């Protein structure tokens, strides 16, 4: 099963997900690409927004206690996602 997490700011949207234990990343410029067609995650000129949104996503994990909940389904989902997310 694939789990995903997403976060956005006023311009960009970051989606991180794992498929078969491998991390996948999508970054969209919502101002220029409202339909979210062009993935910018691998483009060097977008490294700054990618880094900033990843940092915010990590802070949200702590704020929401994602991956450390008493509910078995939620906890497994969080643990699976964040374990794969830590891999490059």
PASEBA-1860 file (N, C-alpha, C; in nm, 3 decimals):
! residues 88
1> XXXXXXXX> 0.084/-0.118/0.000/0.000/0.000/0.000/0.088/0.124/0.000 ~ 0.042/0.228/-0.063/0.117/0.353/-0.072/0.056/0.458/0.020 ~ 0.140/0.522/0.100/0.097/0.631/0.187/0.155/0.759/0.133 ~ 0.086/0.868/0.155/0.137/0.995/0.108/0.112/1.105/0.209 ~ 0.193/1.209/0.196/0.178/1.330/0.276/0.195/1.447/0.180 ~ 0.126/1.555/0.206/0.137/1.673/0.121/0.131/1.799/0.206 ~ 0.190/1.903/0.152/0.187/2.034/0.217/0.200/2.138/0.107 ~ 0.147/2.256/0.132/0.155/2.361/0.032/0.173/2.495/0.100
9> XXXXXXXX> 0.221/2.589/0.021/0.225/2.727/0.066/0.144/2.807/-0.036 ~ 0.161/2.937/-0.038/0.080/3.019/-0.129/0.112/2.995/-0.277 ~ 0.228/2.934/-0.305/0.265/2.913/-0.445/0.287/2.766/-0.481 ~ 0.353/2.689/-0.395/0.394/2.553/-0.429/0.318/2.448/-0.350 ~ 0.310/2.331/-0.410/0.251/2.215/-0.343/0.351/2.100/-0.352 ~ 0.379/2.040/-0.237/0.470/1.926/-0.229/0.390/1.802/-0.192 ~ 0.412/1.695/-0.266/0.352/1.566/-0.235/0.466/1.466/-0.224 ~ 0.475/1.399/-0.111/0.574/1.293/-0.090/0.495/1.164/-0.070
17> XXXXXXXX> 0.534/1.061/-0.140/0.467/0.933/-0.123/0.566/0.820/-0.142 ~ 0.526/0.704/-0.098/0.611/0.585/-0.106/0.537/0.477/-0.181 ~ 0.606/0.417/-0.274/0.552/0.304/-0.348/0.651/0.191/-0.336 ~ 0.605/0.080/-0.283/0.692/-0.037/-0.263/0.817/0.002/-0.184 ~ 0.799/0.089/-0.082/0.910/0.128/0.004/1.003/0.232/-0.055 ~ 0.975/0.282/-0.174/1.061/0.382/-0.238/0.994/0.519/-0.235 ~ 1.071/0.617/-0.199/1.022/0.754/-0.188/1.003/0.818/-0.325 ~ 0.891/0.885/-0.343/0.860/0.958/-0.465/0.824/1.101/-0.425
25> XXXXXXXX> 0.861/1.197/-0.508/0.838/1.337/-0.477/0.776/1.408/-0.596 ~ 0.676/1.491/-0.567/0.618/1.578/-0.668/0.615/1.720/-0.610 ~ 0.654/1.816/-0.691/0.648/1.957/-0.654/0.584/2.032/-0.770 ~ 0.479/2.107/-0.738/0.407/2.181/-0.840/0.405/2.329/-0.807 ~ 0.419/2.412/-0.909/0.406/2.557/-0.897/0.259/2.588/-0.928 ~ 0.181/2.612/-0.825/0.038/2.631/-0.843/0.004/2.761/-0.915 ~ 0.094/2.858/-0.910/0.069/2.984/-0.981/0.083/2.966/-1.132 ~ 0.176/2.884/-1.174/0.203/2.864/-1.317/0.138/2.738/-1.373
33> XXXXXXXX> 0.099/2.645/-1.286/0.053/2.513/-1.329/-0.062/2.469/-1.238 ~ -0.176/2.532/-1.255/-0.291/2.504/-1.167/-0.339/2.360/-1.178 ~ -0.315/2.296/-1.290/-0.360/2.158/-1.309/-0.260/2.055/-1.255 ~ -0.147/2.102/-1.206/-0.044/2.014/-1.147/0.002/1.909/-1.248 ~ 0.047/1.955/-1.363/0.092/1.868/-1.471/0.243/1.850/-1.470 ~ 0.317/1.957/-1.440/0.463/1.955/-1.450/0.527/1.939/-1.314 ~ 0.590/1.825/-1.293/0.660/1.797/-1.168/0.796/1.869/-1.169 ~ 0.818/1.957/-1.072/0.940/2.037/-1.066/1.041/1.984/-0.964
41> XXXXXXXX> 1.013/1.872/-0.903/1.095/1.822/-0.791/1.241/1.800/-0.827 ~ 1.270/1.762/-0.949/1.408/1.734/-0.988/1.480/1.852/-1.054 ~ 1.416/1.964/-1.059/1.477/2.081/-1.124/1.555/2.164/-1.024 ~ 1.683/2.185/-1.049/1.769/2.258/-0.954/1.717/2.396/-0.917 ~ 1.653/2.464/-1.007/1.605/2.598/-0.978/1.489/2.601/-0.877 ~ 1.435/2.483/-0.846/1.327/2.474/-0.748/1.372/2.403/-0.620 ~ 1.502/2.392/-0.601/1.555/2.325/-0.481/1.517/2.400/-0.353 ~ 1.512/2.532/-0.358/1.477/2.611/-0.240/1.336/2.583/-0.190
49> XXXXXXXX> 1.235/2.599/-0.276/1.098/2.567/-0.232/1.082/2.421/-0.190 ~ 1.151/2.330/-0.258/1.144/2.189/-0.221/1.197/2.168/-0.079 ~ 1.312/2.225/-0.050/1.373/2.212/0.082/1.283/2.274/0.190 ~ 1.231/2.393/0.164/1.146/2.461/0.261/1.018/2.382/0.292 ~ 0.955/2.330/0.189/0.832/2.253/0.211/0.861/2.120/0.280 ~ 0.973/2.059/0.251/1.010/1.936/0.323/1.033/1.965/0.471 ~ 1.096/2.077/0.501/1.116/2.115/0.641/0.982/2.137/0.709 ~ 0.891/2.205/0.644/0.758/2.227/0.700/0.683/2.096/0.720
57> XXXXXXXX> 0.698/2.004/0.625/0.633/1.873/0.637/0.685/1.800/0.760 ~ 0.816/1.805/0.783/0.873/1.742/0.902/0.822/1.804/1.031 ~ 0.805/1.935/1.032/0.751/2.003/1.150/0.605/1.963/1.174 ~ 0.529/1.949/1.067/0.390/1.905/1.079/0.382/1.763/1.135 ~ 0.478/1.680/1.096/0.482/1.543/1.149/0.491/1.547/1.301 ~ 0.581/1.630/1.352/0.597/1.641/1.497/0.473/1.702/1.562 ~ 0.419/1.804/1.501/0.301/1.871/1.554/0.182/1.776/1.564 ~ 0.165/1.693/1.461/0.052/1.601/1.455/0.083/1.464/1.515
65> XXXXXXXX> 0.207/1.444/1.558/0.250/1.316/1.616/0.229/1.201/1.518 ~ 0.253/1.228/1.391/0.231/1.131/1.285/0.330/1.016/1.296 ~ 0.280/0.895/1.302/0.365/0.777/1.314/0.384/0.732/1.457 ~ 0.310/0.793/1.547/0.321/0.757/1.688/0.185/0.777/1.754 ~ 0.085/0.709/1.701/-0.050/0.722/1.754/-0.097/0.590/1.812 ~ -0.195/0.593/1.899/-0.245/0.468/1.957/-0.328/0.384/1.860 ~ -0.379/0.444/1.755/-0.462/0.369/1.661/-0.373/0.286/1.569 ~ -0.389/0.153/1.565/-0.299/0.067/1.489/-0.288/0.103/1.341
73> XXXXXXXX> -0.399/0.133/1.275/-0.394/0.165/1.132/-0.316/0.295/1.109 ~ -0.349/0.397/1.184/-0.281/0.526/1.167/-0.134/0.516/1.199 ~ -0.100/0.445/1.307/0.040/0.434/1.345/0.119/0.359/1.239 ~ 0.065/0.248/1.188/0.136/0.173/1.084/0.156/0.260/0.961 ~ 0.053/0.335/0.923/0.062/0.423/0.808/0.173/0.526/0.828 ~ 0.175/0.590/0.942/0.276/0.691/0.970/0.415/0.633/0.975 ~ 0.431/0.522/1.042/0.563/0.458/1.053/0.612/0.415/0.916 ~ 0.526/0.352/0.837/0.565/0.309/0.702/0.607/0.428/0.617
81> XXXXXXXX> 0.528/0.534/0.620/0.560/0.650/0.539/0.691/0.713/0.582 ~ 0.707/0.745/0.709/0.825/0.819/0.754/0.951/0.735/0.746 ~ 0.940/0.602/0.758/1.058/0.516/0.740/1.106/0.526/0.596 ~ 1.016/0.516/0.501/1.055/0.527/0.360/1.096/0.670/0.326 ~ 1.033/0.769/0.389/1.064/0.909/0.361/1.208/0.942/0.400 ~ 1.261/0.879/0.501/1.396/0.906/0.546/1.500/0.858/0.446 ~ 1.462/0.767/0.358/1.555/0.718/0.256/1.561/0.819/0.142 ~ 1.677/0.836/0.080/1.687/0.933/-0.031/1.606/0.893/-0.152
END
